[in-house]
Amino acid sequence: MAKYLTVFFISMLPLVELRLAVPMAVGMGLPAIPSIVVCTLGNMLPVPFIYLFARGILTWGAEQKYIGKICAQFLQKGERAGQKLVGKTGRYGLGVALMLFVGIPLPGTGAWTGTLAASLLNMGPKTTAISVSLGVVMAGILMALASTGVF
């Protein structure tokens, strides 16, 4: 149980998310399917909070003396990700684009950045939740396959 809790909490962390947690679970000898489920749940737990509060907190923080620079960088990263999605898909393909953005396990393309981008683009909460969830599952499966040497 301790190993599952470890990968659950690691998958909640920004930047590494389940992209680190799934390979760790495989390395710890945990079965792939339960590990993907646990890591997906851990990765998705912060999503509603990011969607509801990140934009406001970062906007406020960007105006503060000591944290302004980093908050502004996070806002810019989210805005760039959002503009990239809109540029490639238009407004109507955003859900699929968000799913693919989150699902391709590259640095900076996880649930945290995807949800922030969705928030900055005023995507609806339902579309965001479904798209990010499917993307996280996709990334989990890809990371499990890569970690076990399938490809």
Salt bridges, closest charged atoms under 4 A:
none
